[in-house]
Amino acid sequence: MSQHVHVIGVGMTRFAKPGASPEYYEMARDAGRAALNDAGIGFERIEQAYVGYVYGDSTCGQRAVYELGLSGIPVVNVNNNCSTGSTALWLARQAIESGAAECVLALGFEKMEKGALGSKYDDRETPLGRHAQVMADLQGVNAAPVAAQMFGGAGREYRWRHGTRKDTFAKIAEKARRHAARNPYALFNQPLSVEQILASEDVFDPLTRYQCCPPTCGAAAAVLCSADFARRHGITASVRIAAQSMTTDYASSFDAGSMIRMVGYDLSREAARQVYERSGIGPQDVDVIELHDCFTANELLSYEALGLCAEGAAESFIHNGDNTYGGSYVVNPSGGLLSKGHPLGATGLAQCAELTWQLRGTAGERQVEGARTALQHNLGLGGACVVTMYRRD
C-alpha cells in the first residue's frame, strides 16, 4: 500500500550571479540546514538523500551532504539538466511512497559560470545535441545562444500560427519582475516596464535580454516524510504531494517539424494530464503555480500545455491578467526563473519551497490569499519534465 508523502521542511539560499557565491557545498549546507530546521528534525532522522546538480564531479552529492552529517545513509547523485531538482524530489517521493524509507532529503545546488549553458549543446551526439540538430534543420544556425534559439524559435512559431504580438511576451517578463519585487530570495527584483523589456538587447526574435533567465548559483532543499512519520513526531504543518509525474521525449519532439514540440510541449502536456488524473484536481482547481519560465516564450507555451487556457488563447490570457494576482491564477509569485535566477540543480526544489510557503500561508507580501492547491512544472531539454501537484489538507 502506497504511503502519502508530505513536505515537512524546505529551505533555500538567495541565488547569486556567477562568481559571487560561496562554494557549492556551503550553499548546500545552508539550504539543507534551513530545511531540517523548518521540519523541526535533526539530520539523524534522514534515511536517504537525493542530491541534484549538473555542473560538478561525480560525487558532489556526498560532499554536500557530509556538511550536514556523516551518518552513512545512501546518497544518490542526480543529473537531469534543468529538471534536476524536481527529479531529486521525484526520487525522494518514490522512496517514501514505496515504503523504502520514511524520511528523505532532496537537495539541489549549482555553482555556475557565465555562459555555462552554451557548451552543453555543442556535441550533436548527446541528447541536447540532438535537440540542437533538429533546431538547426528547422531554421538554420544563428549567433544567439542555442537555448535561446530553441525557445525563441518556438515563440516565433507560435507567433506565426496565432499572430501574437511581441509585447505579449514582454508582459510575461514585466509580471515576473513585479512579482519578484516582493521576494527577498530573487536575484532581480527591480520592476521593469514592458517598454524597457522590449528595448533591451535583441537575443532571438521574439526574445530580448530581459526575457531570458540568467545562469545563477544557489541551493534549495526539501525534507519529505510519510504520514506515519509525521504523526509520530507531532508534525502537523505539512503540505502533501497529491500527485507527481515525469515524462521524457516522445517521437513528436523530433518528428513533428515543430519547434514548439521540440522544446517540450508534449512532455509538459502529458505530465500535467497524468497529474490531474491521479490527483483528482483539475487545472481549474489550482490556486498558485510555479512553472518553468526559462524564457518568456516557454511560460506562454506552458500556459496551454498545462491546460490553464485553450491552445491559441495565451495572448488573451496574458492581457486579461489571468496569470497574476486578481486573475484566474497566480503564476510564479516568486518571480520565476526570469527574476529569481536558474541554478539548474536547485531550481525545482526552489519551486517546491515557494509553493510550500504559499500553501502554509507564510509567503509574506507575495502570499496568494487562500491558496490550498499548487502546481509545479520543471522542464529540462534532453529531455525530462516533472509536474507536481501539492495540496494543504
C-alpha positions as CSV (number, residue, x, y, z in Angstrom):
1,M,0.0,0.0,0.0
2,S,1.5,3.3,-1.0
3,Q,2.2,6.0,1.6
4,H,1.0,9.6,1.5
5,V,4.1,11.8,1.1
6,H,4.4,15.1,3.0
7,V,6.8,18.0,2.6
8,I,7.6,19.0,6.2
9,G,10.6,21.3,5.6
10,V,12.0,23.5,2.9
11,G,14.9,25.9,2.6
12,M,16.9,27.8,0.0
13,T,19.6,30.3,-0.4
14,R,19.3,33.6,-2.2
15,F,20.5,33.0,-5.7
16,A,23.7,34.8,-6.8
17,K,25.4,35.8,-10.0
18,P,28.3,33.5,-11.2
19,G,31.4,34.5,-9.3
20,A,29.5,36.0,-6.4
21,S,28.5,32.9,-4.5
22,P,30.1,30.6,-1.8
23,E,31.3,27.1,-2.7
24,Y,28.6,24.7,-3.7
25,Y,28.8,22.6,-0.5
26,E,28.4,25.7,1.6
27,M,25.3,26.7,-0.3
28,A,24.0,23.2,0.0
29,R,24.7,23.1,3.7
30,D,22.8,26.3,4.3
31,A,19.8,25.2,2.3
32,G,19.8,21.7,3.9
33,R,20.1,23.1,7.4
34,A,17.2,25.5,6.7
35,A,15.0,22.6,5.5
36,L,15.9,20.5,8.6
37,N,15.2,23.4,10.9
38,D,12.0,24.1,9.1
39,A,11.0,20.4,9.6
40,G,12.0,20.5,13.2
41,I,14.1,17.4,13.0
42,G,17.8,16.5,13.1
43,F,19.8,15.1,10.2
44,E,20.0,11.8,12.1
45,R,16.3,11.2,11.1
46,I,17.1,11.3,7.4
47,E,17.3,7.8,5.9
48,Q,18.2,8.7,2.3
49,A,19.3,11.7,0.3
50,Y,18.9,12.5,-3.4
51,V,21.2,15.3,-4.5
52,G,20.9,17.1,-7.8
53,Y,23.4,19.2,-9.7
54,V,24.5,19.5,-13.3
55,Y,28.0,21.0,-13.1
56,G,30.4,19.2,-10.8
57,D,32.2,16.0,-10.1
58,S,30.6,12.6,-9.8
59,T,30.1,12.6,-6.0
60,C,29.5,16.2,-5.2
61,G,26.3,15.0,-3.6
62,Q,28.3,13.3,-0.9
63,R,30.5,16.3,-0.3
64,A,27.4,18.4,0.1
65,V,25.5,16.0,2.4
66,Y,28.6,15.5,4.6
67,E,28.3,19.1,5.6
68,L,25.0,18.1,7.3
69,G,26.3,14.9,8.9
70,L,28.2,11.6,8.4
71,S,25.6,9.0,9.1
72,G,26.3,6.5,6.4
73,I,23.0,6.9,4.6
74,P,22.5,6.2,0.9
75,V,23.3,9.4,-1.2
76,V,22.2,9.3,-4.8
77,N,23.6,11.9,-7.3
78,V,21.1,13.2,-9.8
79,N,21.5,15.0,-13.1
80,N,18.6,15.7,-15.4
81,N,19.6,19.1,-16.8
82,C,17.1,21.9,-15.9
83,S,14.7,19.5,-14.2
84,T,17.4,18.1,-11.9
85,G,16.0,19.5,-8.7
86,S,12.5,18.1,-9.4
87,T,14.0,14.8,-10.4
88,A,15.6,14.6,-6.9
89,L,12.2,15.4,-5.4
90,W,10.6,12.7,-7.6
91,L,13.0,10.1,-6.4
92,A,12.6,11.1,-2.8
93,R,8.8,10.9,-3.1
94,Q,9.1,7.5,-4.7
95,A,11.2,6.2,-1.9
96,I,8.6,7.2,0.7
97,E,5.6,6.2,-1.3
98,S,7.0,2.7,-1.9
99,G,7.7,2.2,1.8
100,A,11.5,2.0,1.3
101,A,12.1,5.0,3.6
102,E,10.1,7.2,6.0
103,C,12.1,10.5,5.9
104,V,14.2,11.6,2.9
105,L,16.1,14.7,1.9
106,A,16.0,16.1,-1.6
107,L,18.8,18.6,-2.1
108,G,19.9,20.6,-5.2
109,F,22.6,23.1,-5.9
110,E,24.6,24.7,-8.7
111,K,27.7,26.8,-8.9
112,M,27.7,28.1,-12.5
113,E,29.9,30.2,-14.7
114,K,28.9,32.9,-17.0
115,G,27.8,31.4,-20.3
116,A,27.9,27.8,-18.9
117,L,24.9,26.6,-20.8
118,G,26.4,27.2,-24.3
119,S,28.8,24.2,-24.3
120,K,26.2,21.7,-23.4
121,Y,24.7,21.9,-27.0
122,D,28.0,21.6,-28.9
123,D,28.2,17.8,-29.2
124,R,25.5,16.7,-31.6
125,E,25.8,13.1,-30.3
126,T,24.4,14.0,-26.9
127,P,20.6,14.2,-26.2
128,L,20.9,18.0,-26.1
129,G,22.9,18.0,-29.3
130,R,20.0,16.1,-31.0
131,H,17.6,18.9,-30.0
132,A,20.2,21.4,-31.3
133,Q,20.4,19.5,-34.6
134,V,16.6,19.5,-35.0
135,M,16.6,23.2,-34.3
136,A,19.3,23.8,-36.9
137,D,17.5,21.7,-39.5
138,L,14.3,23.7,-38.9
139,Q,15.6,27.2,-39.0
140,G,19.4,27.3,-39.7
141,V,22.1,28.5,-37.4
142,N,22.2,31.8,-35.6
143,A,24.8,33.6,-33.5
144,A,22.4,33.6,-30.4
145,P,22.9,31.0,-27.7
146,V,21.4,27.7,-28.7
147,A,18.9,27.5,-25.9
148,A,17.6,31.0,-26.8
149,Q,17.3,29.8,-30.5
150,M,15.3,26.8,-29.4
151,F,12.9,28.6,-27.2
152,G,12.9,31.8,-29.2
153,G,12.2,29.7,-32.3
154,A,9.3,28.1,-30.5
155,G,8.0,31.5,-29.7
156,R,8.4,32.6,-33.3
157,E,6.5,29.6,-34.5
158,Y,3.7,30.4,-32.0
159,R,3.6,34.0,-33.4
160,W,3.3,32.7,-37.0
161,R,0.4,30.4,-36.0
162,H,-1.6,32.8,-33.9
163,G,-0.5,36.4,-34.8
164,T,0.8,37.0,-31.3
165,R,2.3,40.5,-30.6
166,K,5.8,40.9,-29.3
167,D,4.6,42.9,-26.3
168,T,2.6,39.8,-25.2
169,F,5.9,38.0,-24.5
170,A,7.3,41.1,-22.8
171,K,4.3,41.3,-20.5
172,I,5.4,38.0,-19.0
173,A,8.8,39.4,-18.0
174,E,7.1,42.5,-16.7
175,K,4.9,40.4,-14.5
176,A,7.9,38.3,-13.3
177,R,9.7,41.4,-12.2
178,R,6.6,42.8,-10.5
179,H,6.2,39.6,-8.5
180,A,9.9,39.4,-7.7
181,A,9.8,42.8,-6.1
182,R,8.1,41.1,-3.2
183,N,10.6,38.2,-2.9
184,P,13.8,38.7,-0.9
185,Y,15.2,35.5,-2.5
186,A,15.0,36.9,-6.1
187,L,18.2,38.0,-7.8
188,F,16.5,40.6,-9.9
189,N,13.7,42.3,-8.0
190,Q,13.7,45.7,-9.6
191,P,10.5,46.3,-11.6
192,L,10.8,46.8,-15.4
193,S,8.2,48.2,-17.8
194,V,7.1,46.4,-21.0
195,E,8.9,49.2,-22.9
196,Q,12.2,48.7,-21.0
197,I,12.0,44.9,-21.7
198,L,11.3,45.4,-25.4
199,A,14.1,48.0,-25.6
200,S,16.7,45.6,-24.1
201,E,19.2,43.8,-26.4
202,D,17.7,41.5,-29.0
203,V,18.6,37.9,-28.4
204,F,16.4,35.9,-30.8
205,D,13.1,37.1,-32.0
206,P,10.8,37.5,-30.1
207,L,13.2,37.3,-27.1
208,T,15.1,40.3,-25.7
209,R,17.7,40.1,-22.9
210,Y,15.2,40.7,-20.2
211,Q,13.1,37.8,-21.4
212,C,15.9,35.2,-20.8
213,C,16.6,33.7,-17.4
214,P,20.1,34.3,-16.1
215,P,22.5,31.4,-15.1
216,T,22.9,31.7,-11.3
217,C,24.4,29.9,-8.3
218,G,22.3,28.7,-5.4
219,A,20.9,25.8,-3.4
220,A,17.5,24.6,-2.2
221,A,16.2,21.6,-0.2
222,A,13.1,19.8,0.9
223,V,12.5,17.2,3.7
224,L,9.8,14.6,2.8
225,C,8.3,12.1,5.0
226,S,5.4,9.6,5.3
227,A,2.2,10.3,7.1
228,D,3.1,7.9,9.8
229,F,6.5,9.6,10.4
230,A,4.8,13.0,10.7
231,R,2.2,11.6,13.1
232,R,4.8,10.0,15.4
233,H,6.8,13.2,15.5
234,G,3.9,15.5,16.1
235,I,4.3,17.3,12.7
236,T,1.1,18.9,11.6
237,A,2.1,21.9,9.4
238,S,2.8,19.9,6.4
239,V,2.0,20.0,2.7
240,R,1.1,16.8,0.8
241,I,2.2,15.8,-2.6
242,A,-1.1,14.8,-4.2
243,A,0.4,13.5,-7.4
244,Q,3.6,13.7,-9.5
245,S,4.7,12.6,-12.9
246,M,7.8,12.6,-15.0
247,T,7.8,12.4,-18.8
248,T,10.6,12.3,-21.4
249,D,10.7,13.0,-25.1
250,Y,8.1,11.5,-27.5
251,A,8.7,10.9,-31.2
252,S,6.8,14.1,-31.8
253,S,9.7,16.0,-30.1
254,F,11.8,15.3,-33.2
255,D,9.5,14.2,-35.9
256,A,6.7,16.8,-35.9
257,G,8.7,19.5,-37.7
258,S,7.8,21.8,-34.8
259,M,10.0,23.9,-32.6
260,I,7.1,24.1,-30.0
261,R,7.2,20.3,-29.7
262,M,10.9,20.1,-29.8
263,V,11.2,22.3,-26.6
264,G,8.9,20.0,-24.6
265,Y,5.3,21.0,-25.2
266,D,4.2,17.4,-25.4
267,L,6.2,16.4,-22.3
268,S,4.5,19.1,-20.3
269,R,1.1,18.4,-21.6
270,E,1.2,14.7,-20.9
271,A,2.9,15.1,-17.4
272,A,0.2,17.5,-16.5
273,R,-2.6,15.2,-17.8
274,Q,-1.3,12.4,-15.6
275,V,-1.1,14.6,-12.5
276,Y,-4.6,15.9,-13.0
277,E,-5.9,12.4,-13.4
278,R,-4.0,10.9,-10.4
279,S,-4.8,13.8,-8.0
280,G,-8.4,14.3,-9.0
281,I,-7.5,18.0,-9.1
282,G,-8.1,19.8,-12.5
283,P,-6.4,22.9,-13.7
284,Q,-9.5,24.9,-12.8
285,D,-8.9,24.0,-9.1
286,V,-5.3,25.2,-8.9
287,D,-4.6,28.3,-6.9
288,V,-0.9,29.0,-7.4
289,I,1.7,27.8,-9.9
290,E,5.4,27.8,-10.2
291,L,6.3,26.9,-13.8
292,H,9.5,26.7,-15.9
293,D,9.9,30.2,-17.3
294,C,13.5,29.9,-18.6
295,F,12.3,32.2,-21.4
296,T,9.1,34.1,-21.7
297,A,8.2,32.0,-24.8
298,N,8.2,28.9,-22.6
299,E,6.0,30.4,-20.0
300,L,3.5,31.3,-22.7
301,L,3.6,27.8,-24.2
302,S,3.3,26.2,-20.7
303,Y,0.0,28.0,-20.0
304,E,-1.5,26.0,-22.8
305,A,0.4,22.8,-22.2
306,L,-0.7,22.7,-18.6
307,G,-4.3,23.4,-19.5
308,L,-4.5,26.8,-17.9
309,C,-6.1,28.2,-21.1
310,A,-7.0,26.7,-24.5
311,E,-4.5,26.4,-27.4
312,G,-4.1,29.7,-29.1
313,A,-5.6,31.6,-26.2
314,A,-2.4,32.5,-24.3
315,E,-2.4,36.1,-25.6
316,S,-5.8,37.0,-24.2
317,F,-4.9,35.0,-21.0
318,I,-1.9,37.3,-20.5
319,H,-3.5,40.6,-21.5
320,N,-6.5,39.8,-19.2
321,G,-4.2,39.4,-16.3
322,D,-5.2,35.8,-15.7
323,N,-1.6,34.9,-14.8
324,T,-1.3,37.3,-11.8
325,Y,-2.9,38.4,-8.6
326,G,-6.6,39.1,-9.1
327,G,-6.8,36.8,-12.2
328,S,-7.6,33.1,-12.7
329,Y,-4.1,32.0,-11.4
330,V,-1.0,33.5,-9.8
331,V,1.8,32.2,-11.9
332,N,5.4,32.4,-10.5
333,P,4.7,34.5,-7.4
334,S,8.4,34.1,-6.7
335,G,9.4,35.9,-9.8
336,G,10.2,32.6,-11.5
337,L,13.5,31.8,-13.2
338,L,13.4,35.1,-15.1
339,S,13.8,37.1,-11.9
340,K,14.9,34.7,-9.3
341,G,17.6,33.0,-11.4
342,H,18.1,29.5,-12.7
343,P,20.8,27.4,-10.8
344,L,19.9,24.2,-12.6
345,G,20.2,21.7,-9.8
346,A,18.4,23.9,-7.3
347,T,15.5,25.3,-9.5
348,G,13.0,22.5,-9.0
349,L,13.5,22.5,-5.2
350,A,13.3,26.3,-5.0
351,Q,9.9,26.0,-6.8
352,C,8.9,23.4,-4.1
353,A,9.9,25.8,-1.4
354,E,7.9,28.6,-2.8
355,L,4.8,26.5,-3.2
356,T,5.2,25.1,0.3
357,W,5.3,28.6,1.8
358,Q,2.3,29.6,-0.3
359,L,0.2,26.6,0.9
360,R,1.3,27.3,4.5
361,G,0.3,30.9,4.2
362,T,3.8,32.1,5.1
363,A,4.9,33.7,1.8
364,G,4.7,37.3,3.2
365,E,3.9,40.1,0.7
366,R,3.6,37.7,-2.2
367,Q,1.1,35.4,-0.5
368,V,-1.7,34.1,-2.7
369,E,-4.8,34.5,-0.5
370,G,-6.5,31.3,0.5
371,A,-4.1,29.0,-1.5
372,R,-4.9,25.3,-0.9
373,T,-3.6,23.7,-4.1
374,A,-0.4,24.3,-6.0
375,L,1.1,23.1,-9.3
376,Q,4.8,22.8,-10.1
377,H,6.3,22.5,-13.6
378,N,10.0,21.9,-14.2
379,L,11.3,21.2,-17.7
380,G,14.7,20.1,-18.9
381,L,15.8,19.7,-22.5
382,G,17.4,16.4,-23.3
383,G,14.7,15.8,-22.0
384,A,12.6,15.5,-18.9
385,C,9.6,17.2,-17.5
386,V,8.4,16.9,-13.9
387,V,4.9,18.1,-12.9
388,T,3.9,18.0,-9.2
389,M,0.5,18.8,-7.5
390,Y,0.6,19.9,-3.9
391,R,-2.3,20.4,-1.5
392,R,-2.8,21.6,2.0
393,D,-5.5,19.4,3.7
